[in-house]
Amino acid sequence: MAVKELPVLRERGMCCALPVVRESWAEERAELMKALADPTRLTMVASLWKANAPICICDFTAGLELTQPTISHHMAKLKEAGLVESEKRGIWIYYRLRDKLPTPTRKLLSELIG
C-alpha cells in the first residue's frame, strides 16, 4: 500500500488562535456542573424536577436515608448554584426548583433528567 503524503497546513512554531470563550461563561457553567456532579445533589434536583409541589426536607432525609445536616449541606450547594429556592412552613423547610431558571440551565436539566 502506498503512503500518501498529506499537505502541511501549519508551519512549525506557529500557533492558531483559540475561538473566543468568555471566562465568566466558563466559570458560571463550571459552578453549575460542580453542583450537579454529586450523585445526592443530582438525585435531589431530579426529584424536584419531577415533583408537582415543593418537597419538604423531611422527605429528602427519609427518602435518601441521610441526616438533616447532610441534606441541608447539599441544598446549600444547590442554592449557591442558583438551582433551588426554599420556603419555611412552620418548623419545616420546603424546596423547589427556582422559578426562573436560565434557559440553558433548564435545557441541560431537561436533557439530564428528561
C-alpha positions in Angstrom: 0.0 0.0 0.0 1.4 3.4 -1.0 1.6 6.0 1.7 0.1 9.3 0.6 1.8 12.4 1.9 -0.6 14.9 3.3 -0.1 18.6 2.7 1.4 20.6 5.6 -1.2 23.0 6.9 0.8 24.6 9.7 4.3 25.9 10.0 6.4 24.7 12.8 6.2 27.0 15.8 3.1 28.8 14.5 0.1 28.6 16.8 -3.5 29.2 15.9 -5.8 31.4 18.0 -8.5 29.6 20.0 -12.1 30.5 19.5 -13.2 33.2 22.0 -14.9 31.9 25.1 -15.9 34.3 27.8 -14.2 33.5 31.1 -17.4 34.4 33.0 -19.4 31.9 30.9 -17.0 29.1 31.7 -17.0 30.0 35.5 -20.8 30.0 35.6 -21.1 26.7 33.8 -18.4 25.1 35.9 -20.2 26.1 39.2 -23.4 24.6 37.8 -21.7 21.4 36.8 -19.9 21.1 40.2 -23.3 21.4 41.9 -24.8 18.7 39.7 -21.7 16.4 39.8 -22.6 14.9 43.2 -25.0 11.9 43.0 -27.0 13.0 46.0 -27.5 16.5 44.6 -28.3 15.2 41.2 -31.0 12.9 42.8 -32.4 15.9 44.7 -32.6 18.1 41.6 -34.2 15.3 39.6 -36.8 14.8 42.4 -37.5 18.5 42.4 -37.8 18.5 38.6 -40.3 15.7 38.6 -42.3 16.9 41.7 -45.7 18.6 41.3 -45.2 20.6 44.5 -42.3 21.7 46.8 -40.6 18.9 48.7 -40.1 19.0 52.5 -36.6 18.5 53.8 -38.0 15.6 55.9 -39.0 13.8 52.7 -35.4 14.1 51.5 -34.0 12.8 54.8 -36.3 9.8 54.7 -36.1 9.1 51.0 -32.3 9.4 50.8 -31.7 8.0 54.2 -29.4 10.9 55.1 -29.3 13.2 58.1 -30.9 16.6 58.1 -27.5 18.4 58.3 -26.3 16.4 55.2 -29.4 17.3 53.2 -29.1 20.9 54.3 -25.4 21.0 53.2 -26.4 19.6 49.7 -29.3 22.1 49.5 -27.0 25.0 50.3 -24.8 23.9 47.4 -27.8 23.8 45.1 -28.9 27.2 46.3 -25.5 28.7 45.7 -25.6 27.4 42.2 -29.0 29.2 41.7 -30.9 26.0 41.2 -33.3 25.8 44.2 -35.4 28.1 46.3 -36.8 27.3 49.8 -39.7 28.3 51.9 -40.2 27.8 55.6 -43.6 26.4 56.7 -43.8 26.1 60.5 -40.8 24.1 61.5 -40.2 22.6 58.0 -38.4 23.9 55.0 -39.8 23.1 51.6 -37.6 23.2 48.4 -38.4 23.7 44.8 -36.5 24.4 41.6 -36.1 28.1 41.1 -39.0 29.5 39.1 -36.9 31.5 36.6 -34.0 29.1 35.8 -32.0 30.4 32.8 -33.0 28.8 29.6 -29.6 27.0 29.1 -29.9 25.5 32.6 -33.5 24.4 32.0 -32.4 22.7 28.8 -29.5 21.0 30.5 -31.7 19.7 33.2 -34.2 18.5 30.7 -31.5 16.5 28.9 -30.1 15.1 32.1 -33.4 14.2 33.7 -35.8 14.0 30.8 
